[in-house]
Amino acid sequence: MIDLRLPAVALLALALTACGGADKPADAASDAPVTIFTGGMIYTGLDEAPTAEAVAVADGVILGVGTRALIEESAGDDAVIVNLEGAAMYPGFTDSHAHFLGIGMRELTLNLEGVRSIEALVAILTETVQDAEQGETVYGRGWIETGWPEARMPTRDDLDPASPDNPVILRRADGHALVANTAALEAAGIDDATADPDGGRIVRDAAGRATGILVDNAMGLVAALIETPGEETKRQAYATASKVYAAYGWTGLHNMSVEPANANMITALSEDGTVDIRVYNSVDEPGLDALAANGPQASNNGRILTRAVKLYMDGALGSRGALLTEPYSDQPETSGLALMRRQDALDIFNRAIAGGVQINTHAIGDEANRLLLDWYAEAFAANPEANDLRWRIEHAQILHTEDIQRFADLSVIASMQPSHAIGDLYFAPDRLGPNRLDGAYAWRSLIDAGVIIAAGSDAPVERGDPLIEFYAAVARRGLDGTQTEDWRPDEAVTRAQALKMFTAWPAYASFQEHTLGTIEPGKRADFTVFAKDIMTIPEAEILSATPVMTVVDGEIIYRAEK
């Protein structure tokens, strides 16, 4: 074994020279072996020294960053060389908004992602029902009608011929709407006279008949028909999700809407090695008081951290649940749905501030974002002694342009998902009309105003592929290259900004900027390696870059087969 006491000092001196300064590295054990990553372009994420030839790691900590020759000379003959073979390495990519359990369950249940029409959806359902037991509810998720030839959502009338007896519940990809067949509606006691629940809508046709489409809180009316996954299924789902995400190139994710008990399960699975990636948990509101009383909860291995609460302000744009100031252009009888009231929100906010809990609130529509900024500001003013709160707005998709600067003025983080734009902008002009698109998916305007954007995917709503997200951020085009003036091309970001959106800024948004987010001495050795240099190749080639290696704490948790 190599004695690291002298090499660590030499490597630090090298890194300070190469990178223009860095935090003091953590002390490595004297017998810890050194691993050197080299053989491809390395992007550090540091403005003053953006690239390097080699990185030295020991005991999960970055010891040095610089030229290959000097790193190898300092490390000595016993160092292990990881040859990148021409691939490009980056700070670990983090998905700042995803649903960990949902990612795993997508792989374990009926996955409707990629279905291209109602006809195809019905064909899949017909085949699935044949294997279902009598009376068993058939549940699936992932359909989205954007681009379907029928140009509409499916209804009970589409599903009934395929499954006249078994209840069927198929959730839209965004998670804010579902379609149920007649058997499911009857089992749940829903008929044409059933009143809309607060914060939800039972979609009805012109004659007042329930269509089977349930939006936001109305989905709760059929929730009892869906089997809640048991403990073993959850464990299997988390293990599957961890493998899927590591294979995509993610070193971690910010896990949204987590049942408090599930946060404990994820910690246990991480500590026994089942879950490899990092997870930053944002629990549901019932977990607020316990989190406030006990403070941030971290796993022993440091890979799991729970210190935030997730709330909901409105629904989604696709299902017309996003709360708008003016009515929807293509359905003027509605302006969306409000899922929180001011006084309830302020009570939660004040308790969170008192307990040092981060608040991450879903808001998509311009009215939802405006009201939420108002309420955040009111809570901050009532607690002037509080600082460094790092509260977030999740999605922040449609904004009044005058509200963009308010994010910066209030130090509110915008947690946004680039793939939402390149999916939604096919239909957003119809939903919003031309005048509201200036504040839609306004990444560049927010960054120019001084706002930190923590970028993610919202998987399983979206695929959860970091290359799609990076491409969407810098190209602002559909996967087929589509872009019109309605897409507001000027809101695309630079590649340097996009890299921060998936590395340094997620670290800051989770209070981990001192240990994650850039490649420099003293930080944890989390790296994402793609086959191509996504900082320089043509935009369209980003989608074919492919992940090569994913590294967490210096451990290679995924390596592509040659």
matplotlib code that plots the C-alpha trace (Angstrom):
import matplotlib.pyplot as plt

x = [0.0, 1.1, 1.8, -0.5, 0.8, 3.4, 1.6, -1.5, 0.4, 2.1, -1.3, -2.9, 0.0, -0.5, -4.2, -3.8, -1.5, -3.7, -7.1, -6.3, -7.2, -9.4, -10.9, -8.5, -9.0, -10.2, -7.5, -7.2, -6.1, -2.4, -2.9, -5.7, -4.9, -4.8, -6.9, -6.2, -8.9, -7.3, -7.2, -10.0, -11.1, -12.1, -14.4, -14.0, -17.0, -14.7, -14.7, -11.0, -9.7, -12.5, -10.5, -7.9, -6.0, -6.2, -7.9, -6.5, -8.8, -8.3, -10.9, -13.7, -12.1, -10.5, -6.8, -5.6, -6.6, -4.1, -1.9, -1.6, 2.2, 2.3, -0.6, 1.1, 4.5, 3.0, 0.9, 3.7, 3.9, 1.2, -1.6, -4.5, -5.1, -8.7, -8.3, -11.2, -10.2, -11.1, -14.4, -15.2, -15.6, -17.7, -18.7, -21.4, -24.7, -27.6, -31.3, -32.7, -36.3, -37.3, -39.5, -37.3, -40.0, -41.9, -38.8, -38.5, -42.2, -42.2, -40.0, -42.2, -45.7, -47.5, -45.3, -47.3, -44.4, -43.9, -47.5, -48.3, -52.1, -55.3, -55.5, -52.1, -53.0, -56.2, -54.2, -51.8, -54.6, -56.5, -53.4, -52.8, -56.3, -56.1, -53.5, -55.4, -57.4, -61.1, -61.9, -58.2, -57.5, -55.2, -53.0, -50.5, -48.7, -46.9, -49.3, -49.3, -51.6, -49.3, -48.8, -51.5, -53.5, -56.7, -55.6, -57.3, -57.1, -58.5, -61.8, -63.8, -65.5, -62.1, -61.2, -64.5, -64.4, -60.9, -61.9, -65.6, -65.3, -61.8, -61.3, -58.7, -56.8, -54.2, -52.2, -51.0, -47.2, -47.3, -49.0, -51.7, -54.5, -55.7, -58.3, -60.5, -62.9, -66.6, -65.9, -63.4, -65.7, -68.5, -66.3, -65.3, -68.9, -68.3, -71.3, -72.3, -73.7, -70.5, -69.2, -65.7, -63.5, -61.6, -58.5, -59.7, -61.9, -64.0, -63.9, -67.4, -68.6, -71.1, -74.0, -72.5, -71.4, -68.2, -65.7, -63.4, -60.7, -59.9, -57.6, -55.4, -57.3, -60.1, -57.7, -58.0, -61.5, -60.2, -57.0, -58.4, -58.6, -54.8, -52.9, -50.3, -46.9, -45.7, -42.4, -40.6, -41.9, -40.7, -37.3, -37.2, -38.3, -35.6, -32.9, -34.1, -34.3, -30.7, -29.4, -31.4, -30.2, -26.5, -26.7, -28.0, -25.0, -26.7, -24.7, -27.6, -31.1, -33.3, -36.2, -39.6, -42.8, -41.3, -43.3, -41.3, -41.1, -39.7, -36.8, -35.7, -36.0, -33.8, -31.2, -31.1, -30.8, -27.9, -26.1, -26.4, -25.2, -28.5, -28.8, -25.6, -26.5, -26.9, -30.4, -31.6, -35.1, -37.9, -40.7, -44.4, -45.9, -46.9, -43.2, -42.5, -42.9, -40.6, -38.0, -38.2, -37.8, -34.9, -33.0, -31.5, -31.2, -28.1, -27.1, -23.8, -22.2, -23.2, -25.1, -28.6, -29.8, -33.3, -33.9, -36.7, -40.5, -42.4, -45.7, -48.1, -49.5, -51.3, -51.5, -50.0, -50.3, -51.0, -54.1, -55.0, -54.6, -51.8, -53.2, -53.2, -54.0, -56.2, -58.2, -56.7, -56.7, -58.0, -60.5, -61.6, -64.0, -61.1, -58.0, -56.7, -56.7, -55.3, -54.1, -53.1, -54.7, -52.7, -53.3, -52.5, -49.4, -48.1, -48.7, -46.5, -43.9, -43.6, -43.2, -40.6, -38.5, -38.7, -37.4, -34.8, -36.6, -36.2, -39.5, -39.8, -43.1, -44.6, -45.9, -46.4, -48.9, -48.2, -50.7, -49.5, -45.9, -47.0, -49.0, -46.3, -43.6, -46.0, -46.4, -42.7, -42.0, -44.6, -43.1, -39.6, -40.7, -42.3, -39.0, -36.3, -33.8, -33.9, -31.2, -29.8, -33.2, -32.7, -36.4, -37.3, -40.1, -40.3, -41.0, -41.5, -42.7, -45.0, -44.1, -45.2, -42.1, -42.1, -41.9, -38.6, -36.5, -38.5, -36.9, -33.5, -34.6, -36.0, -33.1, -35.6, -34.1, -35.9, -35.9, -36.7, -36.8, -35.6, -37.4, -40.7, -40.2, -39.4, -42.4, -44.8, -44.0, -45.8, -49.1, -48.3, -49.0, -52.6, -53.0, -51.4, -51.8, -48.9, -48.7, -47.8, -44.9, -42.4, -42.3, -42.5, -39.6, -37.5, -34.2, -31.9, -33.9, -33.8, -30.1, -29.5, -31.5, -29.1, -31.3, -29.9, -31.5, -31.3, -32.2, -33.8, -36.1, -39.2, -38.9, -41.0, -43.0, -40.1, -37.6, -35.0, -32.1, -29.4, -28.4, -32.0, -32.1, -28.8, -29.8, -33.1, -31.4, -28.8, -30.8, -34.3, -35.5, -37.6, -35.8, -36.6, -35.1, -38.4, -38.2, -40.4, -40.5, -43.2, -40.4, -38.5, -35.1, -33.3, -34.2, -31.7, -28.6, -24.9, -23.3, -21.3, -24.6, -26.2, -23.3, -23.8, -27.6, -26.9, -23.8, -22.8, -26.3, -28.0, -25.3, -26.1, -29.8, -29.3, -26.8, -24.0, -21.9, -18.8, -18.7, -20.3, -20.8, -17.3, -14.1, -11.6, -9.5, -11.5, -14.8, -16.3, -15.2, -18.5, -18.1, -20.2, -18.5, -20.0, -18.6, -18.6, -17.6, -21.1, -19.5, -18.2, -20.0, -22.9, -26.1, -27.9, -25.0, -25.5, -28.4, -26.1, -23.3, -24.1, -23.0, -19.7, -19.1, -20.7, -18.6, -19.8, -17.3, -14.6, -16.5, -17.4, -21.1, -21.8, -19.5, -20.8, -19.9, -17.4]
y = [0.0, 3.5, 5.9, 8.9, 11.4, 12.9, 12.3, 14.0, 17.1, 17.0, 16.5, 19.3, 21.7, 20.5, 21.1, 24.6, 25.4, 23.8, 25.0, 28.3, 27.3, 24.8, 23.8, 21.9, 18.1, 15.7, 13.6, 10.2, 7.2, 6.5, 3.1, 4.1, 3.2, 6.0, 5.7, 8.0, 8.8, 9.9, 9.3, 11.7, 15.3, 16.0, 19.0, 20.2, 22.6, 25.3, 28.6, 29.4, 26.0, 24.2, 21.2, 18.8, 15.7, 13.6, 13.3, 11.4, 9.8, 8.0, 6.8, 8.4, 11.9, 13.8, 14.4, 16.2, 17.6, 18.5, 17.1, 13.3, 13.4, 15.3, 13.4, 10.0, 11.2, 12.4, 9.3, 6.8, 3.4, 1.7, 3.9, 2.3, 3.8, 4.1, 4.8, 6.8, 5.7, 9.0, 9.4, 12.7, 13.0, 15.5, 16.2, 13.7, 14.6, 15.0, 14.8, 17.6, 16.5, 12.9, 10.3, 7.4, 4.9, 5.8, 5.2, 1.7, 0.9, 2.0, -1.0, -3.3, -2.4, -1.7, 0.9, 3.0, 5.3, 5.7, 4.6, 6.5, 6.5, 5.5, 2.5, 1.3, 2.0, -0.1, -2.9, -3.1, -3.0, -5.8, -8.0, -7.1, -7.8, -11.4, -12.1, -10.4, -12.2, -11.7, -8.4, -7.4, -3.7, -3.2, -0.2, 1.4, 4.7, 6.8, 7.7, 11.2, 12.2, 14.9, 14.0, 11.2, 11.1, 11.2, 14.6, 13.9, 12.0, 8.5, 8.0, 5.3, 4.5, 3.7, 1.4, -0.4, -2.8, -4.0, -4.5, -4.5, -6.3, -5.5, -2.0, -0.1, 2.9, 4.4, 7.4, 10.1, 10.6, 13.8, 12.1, 14.8, 13.0, 9.5, 7.7, 5.0, 2.7, 2.2, -0.7, 1.4, 4.4, 2.2, 0.4, 3.8, 5.1, 7.8, 8.7, 11.8, 13.5, 13.1, 16.5, 17.6, 17.4, 20.5, 20.8, 18.3, 17.8, 15.0, 15.8, 15.6, 15.7, 18.2, 16.2, 16.2, 12.5, 11.6, 10.7, 8.7, 11.4, 12.5, 15.5, 16.1, 15.6, 13.8, 10.9, 10.2, 9.0, 5.8, 5.5, 2.7, 0.5, 0.6, -1.8, 0.0, -1.7, -3.7, -3.4, -6.0, -4.5, -1.1, -2.5, -4.1, -0.8, 1.2, -1.3, -1.3, 2.5, 2.8, 0.5, 2.3, 5.7, 4.7, 3.2, 6.5, 8.3, 10.0, 9.9, 11.1, 12.5, 14.8, 12.5, 14.3, 13.5, 10.8, 9.1, 9.6, 5.9, 5.3, 7.7, 5.4, 2.4, 4.2, 4.9, 1.2, 0.1, 2.5, 1.3, -2.3, -1.5, -2.1, 1.5, 2.9, 6.5, 9.5, 10.5, 13.8, 13.3, 15.8, 14.2, 14.8, 17.4, 15.0, 14.5, 18.1, 18.2, 15.2, 16.6, 20.0, 18.3, 16.0, 18.1, 16.8, 13.0, 11.6, 8.0, 6.7, 6.4, 10.0, 9.1, 9.7, 13.1, 14.0, 17.7, 19.1, 18.9, 18.8, 20.7, 21.2, 24.5, 23.5, 20.7, 20.3, 22.2, 19.1, 18.2, 21.9, 21.7, 24.3, 27.5, 30.4, 34.1, 34.1, 31.2, 28.6, 29.7, 26.4, 25.8, 29.3, 27.8, 26.9, 28.6, 25.4, 24.2, 25.7, 22.9, 25.1, 28.0, 31.0, 30.5, 26.7, 27.5, 30.2, 27.9, 25.2, 27.8, 29.3, 25.8, 24.9, 28.1, 27.5, 23.9, 24.7, 22.7, 23.5, 23.9, 22.7, 23.6, 22.4, 25.3, 25.3, 28.0, 31.7, 32.4, 29.5, 30.9, 34.5, 33.5, 31.2, 34.0, 36.3, 33.7, 32.9, 36.6, 36.9, 34.0, 35.4, 38.9, 37.3, 35.6, 38.1, 36.3, 33.3, 33.1, 30.7, 28.9, 27.9, 27.4, 26.1, 26.2, 22.9, 23.3, 27.1, 26.5, 29.4, 32.8, 36.3, 38.0, 40.6, 37.7, 36.4, 39.0, 38.1, 34.7, 36.3, 39.0, 36.4, 33.9, 31.3, 28.4, 27.4, 23.6, 23.0, 20.1, 21.0, 18.0, 19.4, 22.3, 20.2, 18.0, 20.7, 23.3, 21.1, 22.0, 24.9, 27.6, 26.2, 26.1, 29.6, 31.6, 33.7, 36.3, 34.0, 32.2, 34.8, 33.6, 29.9, 27.6, 30.8, 29.3, 31.9, 34.8, 33.3, 32.8, 36.3, 37.6, 35.8, 32.8, 29.4, 26.6, 23.1, 21.0, 17.6, 15.3, 14.6, 10.9, 8.8, 11.7, 12.0, 9.3, 10.4, 10.5, 13.1, 13.4, 14.3, 16.9, 18.4, 18.5, 20.1, 22.8, 23.8, 23.1, 23.8, 21.7, 18.6, 15.3, 15.4, 18.9, 20.8, 24.4, 27.4, 31.0, 29.8, 27.8, 31.0, 29.8, 32.6, 30.9, 28.1, 28.1, 27.7, 24.4, 25.8, 26.9, 23.6, 21.8, 23.9, 23.1, 19.4, 19.5, 22.5, 24.0, 20.8, 20.5, 24.0, 23.4, 20.4, 22.2, 20.0, 22.4, 22.0, 18.2, 17.8, 19.5, 20.2, 18.2, 19.7, 18.5, 17.7, 16.9, 13.5, 11.6, 11.6, 11.5, 11.0, 9.7, 10.0, 8.5, 11.9, 15.4, 16.9, 20.3, 20.5, 18.1, 19.3, 19.6, 16.7, 14.3, 14.9, 12.4, 9.6, 10.3, 7.2, 6.8, 4.9, 5.1, 6.3, 6.9, 7.6, 8.1, 6.9, 3.6, 2.7, 1.8, 1.4, 0.6, 0.1, -3.2, -2.7]
z = [0.0, -0.7, 2.2, 1.4, 3.9, 1.6, -1.7, -0.4, 0.4, -3.0, -4.8, -2.9, -3.9, -7.5, -7.3, -5.8, -8.7, -11.4, -10.1, -8.6, -5.0, -3.4, 0.0, 2.2, 1.5, 4.1, 5.7, 4.0, 5.9, 5.5, 4.0, 1.6, -2.0, -4.6, -7.8, -10.7, -13.3, -16.6, -20.3, -21.4, -21.0, -17.4, -16.7, -13.1, -13.0, -11.8, -13.7, -13.0, -14.2, -16.1, -17.4, -16.2, -17.4, -14.2, -10.9, -7.9, -5.3, -2.0, 0.5, -1.5, -1.4, -4.2, -3.4, -6.5, -9.9, -12.6, -15.3, -15.7, -15.4, -12.1, -10.6, -11.4, -10.2, -6.9, -6.3, -6.9, -8.6, -6.5, -7.7, -9.6, -13.0, -14.4, -18.1, -19.5, -23.0, -24.6, -22.7, -21.0, -17.2, -15.3, -11.7, -10.7, -12.4, -9.9, -10.8, -8.7, -8.9, -9.3, -7.6, -6.5, -5.7, -8.9, -11.0, -9.6, -9.8, -13.4, -14.1, -12.0, -13.2, -16.5, -18.1, -20.7, -21.5, -25.3, -26.2, -29.4, -29.6, -27.8, -30.2, -29.0, -25.4, -25.7, -27.4, -24.5, -22.0, -23.8, -23.5, -19.9, -18.8, -20.1, -17.4, -14.6, -11.9, -11.7, -10.0, -9.9, -10.6, -13.6, -12.9, -15.3, -15.7, -18.2, -21.1, -22.4, -25.3, -26.8, -30.4, -30.5, -33.7, -31.7, -30.2, -26.9, -23.6, -23.4, -21.7, -20.0, -23.3, -24.8, -21.9, -21.3, -24.4, -23.3, -19.7, -19.0, -15.6, -14.1, -12.8, -14.8, -13.6, -16.0, -14.7, -17.0, -17.1, -15.2, -12.2, -12.1, -14.0, -14.7, -16.7, -15.1, -16.8, -15.8, -13.5, -11.6, -11.3, -10.1, -7.6, -6.2, -6.1, -8.7, -10.9, -12.9, -9.8, -7.7, -6.7, -7.5, -4.5, -3.3, -5.5, -8.0, -11.0, -12.4, -16.1, -17.7, -21.3, -22.7, -21.3, -17.8, -17.9, -16.1, -18.8, -16.5, -16.4, -12.9, -12.3, -9.2, -5.9, -7.7, -8.3, -4.6, -5.2, -6.7, -4.7, -2.6, -5.7, -6.2, -4.2, -2.1, -2.6, 0.4, 2.1, 0.0, -3.3, -2.2, -1.4, -4.8, -6.4, -4.7, -5.7, -9.3, -9.4, -8.1, -10.8, -13.5, -12.4, -12.1, -15.6, -16.9, -15.3, -12.3, -9.1, -7.1, -7.1, -5.0, -4.0, -3.9, -2.1, 0.2, 2.9, 6.1, 6.7, 3.2, 4.0, 6.7, 4.4, 1.8, 4.5, 5.5, 1.9, 1.3, 4.4, 3.3, -0.2, -2.0, -3.0, -4.4, -5.5, -3.3, -2.3, -0.9, 0.6, 0.6, 2.6, 2.5, 4.8, 7.6, 8.3, 9.0, 12.7, 13.3, 10.9, 12.6, 16.0, 15.1, 12.5, 9.3, 9.1, 7.4, 6.8, 8.3, 4.9, 4.1, 0.9, 2.2, 3.6, 4.7, 5.5, 3.3, 3.0, -0.4, -0.8, -3.7, -4.9, -8.1, -10.7, -14.2, -17.4, -19.6, -17.5, -17.1, -13.4, -13.3, -11.7, -14.1, -13.6, -16.7, -18.1, -20.4, -24.0, -25.2, -22.4, -21.1, -18.5, -16.3, -14.8, -13.1, -9.5, -6.3, -3.9, -1.0, 0.9, 2.2, 5.9, 5.8, 3.8, 6.2, 9.2, 7.5, 6.5, 10.0, 11.5, 8.9, 9.6, 13.3, 12.8, 10.1, 7.5, 3.8, 1.9, -1.7, -3.3, -6.6, -8.6, -12.4, -13.4, -13.3, -10.6, -8.5, -8.7, -8.0, -5.0, -3.7, -4.0, -2.1, 0.7, 0.8, 1.2, 3.9, 5.9, 5.4, 6.6, 9.7, 10.6, 9.9, 12.0, 9.6, 6.9, 4.3, 4.0, 0.4, -0.2, -3.7, -6.2, -8.0, -11.7, -11.9, -15.4, -16.3, -14.8, -15.1, -16.5, -13.7, -11.1, -12.5, -10.6, -7.4, -7.3, -7.1, -4.6, -2.3, -2.8, -4.0, -5.9, -9.2, -9.4, -13.1, -15.5, -19.1, -20.7, -19.6, -22.0, -25.0, -24.3, -23.3, -26.0, -28.5, -26.8, -24.4, -27.1, -27.3, -23.5, -22.9, -26.1, -27.5, -24.7, -21.8, -23.5, -22.6, -19.0, -19.9, -19.0, -18.7, -17.8, -19.3, -18.0, -14.5, -14.6, -16.0, -13.0, -10.6, -9.8, -9.1, -11.1, -9.8, -12.8, -12.9, -14.8, -12.7, -13.5, -13.9, -15.4, -17.9, -18.9, -16.4, -18.9, -18.1, -21.7, -22.7, -19.9, -20.9, -24.6, -23.7, -21.7, -24.4, -27.6, -26.5, -29.3, -29.5, -29.7, -33.5, -33.8, -33.7, -32.7, -33.5, -32.3, -29.8, -28.1, -27.3, -28.4, -26.5, -23.3, -24.0, -21.8, -22.4, -21.9, -18.9, -17.4, -18.1, -16.4, -13.3, -13.4, -13.0, -10.7, -8.6, -8.3, -7.1, -4.5, -3.3, -3.4, -1.0, 1.3, 0.1, -2.0, 0.3, -0.5, -3.9, -7.2, -8.6, -9.0, -6.6, -3.6, -0.5, -2.2, -2.5, -5.6, -7.5, -11.3, -14.4, -17.5, -21.0, -24.2, -25.9, -24.9, -24.4, -23.9, -27.5, -29.8, -32.0, -30.1, -31.8, -30.9, -27.2, -27.3, -28.5, -26.0, -23.8, -20.2, -19.7, -16.0, -12.8, -9.7, -6.2, -3.3, -5.7, -6.2, -9.7, -9.3, -13.0, -16.0, -19.5, -21.2, -24.0]

ax = plt.figure().add_subplot(projection="3d")
ax.plot(x, y, z, "-o")
ax.set_aspect("equal")
plt.show()
